[in-house]
Structure formats: C-alpha cells, structure tokens
Amino acid sequence: MITTQEYLETVKSMRNRTTRLDHEGDYWTQEERERLVVLFDSGEGITDIAVQLQRTEPAVFQQIEKLDLYKRKENPVRHRDQFKPRGCLCDRCRLDVASCPRSAACVEEQEGI
C-alpha cells in the first residue's frame, strides 16, 4: 500500500512523463484487460487504474473504449444535435439575447435568409 504522498508523486511523474511506467508502450495482456474490467466495474477512477496497472491514463481510457465498458455501442448517450446553438451568436447576444438589437439579423444570417 502506498501513501498519499507517494501516490501523488506517481501521478505527477506519470503526467509529466518524467518516469517511464513499467508497462508503458507494451501490448495489453488478457490478464491486464481482465483486471481493468474488474477495477472499472468496482468504480475505480482512470487515474487510479493507470497507477495500479502502470499504464498512462490515455492508454487506460483507450482500452475502456475498446472494451466498450461505458456500453456506448449498446446505449448511445450522445445526441450532438440537441446542443446546436439556436438564435443569435454575436458577442452581445451570448450574454443577453433580449437586449441585442441585431438578434433578428444574426438569426437571418445564420439561417441564410
């Protein structure tokens, strides 16, 4: 078991790339993938998993995506269309649409009217 200070130093050196992790750059073994699934399912964070498996955080996240542990293929959650901005986007309207004298003109420009 490592202390909090040792953990923080490990994370810091991992993110700053000052030390090479034991398994960094190696192919993932089946045992590592199985351990990743167990850790992920138990609620461990990506940083904690990376430290335990001696992998970088991007590598851990990539394996999580590859193994579809978020179940995005089964249950796609992202609906980008709902986040499309509507209405005027000039700097003034972003703050307060009602007070923009150009809001109608901005909307017409966006819609190509």
C-alpha positions as CSV (number, residue, x, y, z in Angstrom):
1,M,0.0,0.0,0.0
2,I,1.4,3.4,-0.9
3,T,1.0,6.6,1.0
4,T,-0.9,9.6,-0.3
5,Q,2.3,11.5,-0.9
6,E,3.8,8.6,-2.9
7,Y,0.6,8.3,-4.9
8,L,0.6,12.0,-5.7
9,E,4.2,11.8,-6.8
10,T,3.5,8.8,-9.0
11,V,0.6,10.6,-10.7
12,K,2.6,13.8,-11.1
13,S,5.6,12.0,-12.7
14,M,3.2,9.9,-14.9
15,R,1.5,13.1,-16.2
16,N,4.8,15.0,-16.6
17,R,6.4,12.0,-18.3
18,T,9.4,12.2,-16.1
19,T,9.5,8.4,-15.4
20,R,8.6,5.5,-17.7
21,L,5.9,3.3,-16.3
22,D,6.5,-0.4,-16.1
23,H,4.1,-1.4,-18.9
24,E,4.0,1.8,-20.9
25,G,4.1,1.1,-24.6
26,D,3.7,-2.7,-24.1
27,Y,0.8,-4.7,-25.6
28,W,-2.0,-5.3,-23.2
29,T,-2.2,-8.9,-21.9
30,Q,-5.5,-10.7,-21.4
31,E,-4.9,-10.6,-17.6
32,E,-4.4,-6.8,-17.7
33,R,-7.6,-6.4,-19.6
34,E,-9.5,-8.6,-17.1
35,R,-8.0,-6.6,-14.2
36,L,-9.0,-3.4,-16.0
37,V,-12.6,-4.6,-16.2
38,V,-12.7,-5.6,-12.5
39,L,-11.2,-2.2,-11.4
40,F,-13.6,-0.3,-13.7
41,D,-16.6,-2.2,-12.6
42,S,-15.7,-1.6,-9.0
43,G,-15.8,2.1,-9.5
44,E,-12.1,3.0,-9.6
45,G,-11.1,6.1,-11.4
46,I,-9.0,6.2,-14.6
47,T,-6.0,7.7,-12.7
48,D,-6.2,5.0,-10.0
49,I,-6.4,2.3,-12.6
50,A,-3.5,3.8,-14.5
51,V,-1.3,3.8,-11.4
52,Q,-2.2,0.2,-10.5
53,L,-1.7,-1.1,-14.0
54,Q,1.4,1.0,-14.6
55,R,-0.1,2.5,-17.8
56,T,-0.8,6.0,-18.9
57,E,-4.2,7.5,-18.4
58,P,-4.8,7.8,-22.2
59,A,-3.9,4.1,-22.6
60,V,-6.4,3.1,-19.9
61,F,-9.1,5.2,-21.4
62,Q,-8.4,3.8,-24.9
63,Q,-8.8,0.2,-23.5
64,I,-12.0,1.2,-21.7
65,E,-13.4,2.5,-25.0
66,K,-12.1,-0.5,-27.0
67,L,-13.7,-2.9,-24.5
68,D,-16.9,-0.7,-24.6
69,L,-17.0,-0.6,-20.8
70,Y,-19.2,2.5,-21.0
71,K,-21.6,0.5,-23.1
72,R,-21.9,3.3,-25.7
73,K,-22.5,0.8,-28.5
74,E,-25.4,-0.7,-26.7
75,N,-26.7,2.6,-25.3
76,P,-25.5,5.6,-27.3
77,V,-26.0,8.6,-25.0
78,R,-24.6,11.4,-27.0
79,H,-27.0,13.4,-29.1
80,R,-25.0,16.2,-30.5
81,D,-27.9,17.8,-32.4
82,Q,-29.5,18.9,-29.1
83,F,-26.5,21.0,-28.3
84,K,-26.6,23.0,-31.6
85,P,-26.8,26.7,-30.7
86,R,-30.1,28.4,-31.6
87,G,-30.6,32.0,-32.2
88,C,-28.1,34.8,-32.4
89,L,-24.5,34.1,-31.7
90,C,-22.9,37.6,-31.7
91,D,-20.9,38.5,-28.6
92,R,-23.7,40.7,-27.2
93,C,-26.4,38.0,-27.6
94,R,-24.3,35.4,-25.9
95,L,-24.7,37.5,-22.8
96,D,-28.3,38.6,-23.2
97,V,-30.3,37.8,-26.3
98,A,-33.2,40.1,-25.5
99,S,-31.0,43.3,-25.4
100,C,-29.3,42.7,-28.7
101,P,-30.5,45.0,-31.5
102,R,-29.0,42.6,-34.1
103,S,-30.6,39.4,-32.8
104,A,-33.1,39.1,-35.7
105,A,-30.4,40.0,-38.2
106,C,-28.0,37.4,-36.7
107,V,-30.6,34.7,-36.9
108,E,-31.3,35.5,-40.5
109,E,-27.5,35.4,-41.3
110,Q,-27.2,32.0,-39.6
111,E,-30.1,30.5,-41.4
112,G,-29.1,32.0,-44.8
113,I,-32.3,34.0,-45.2
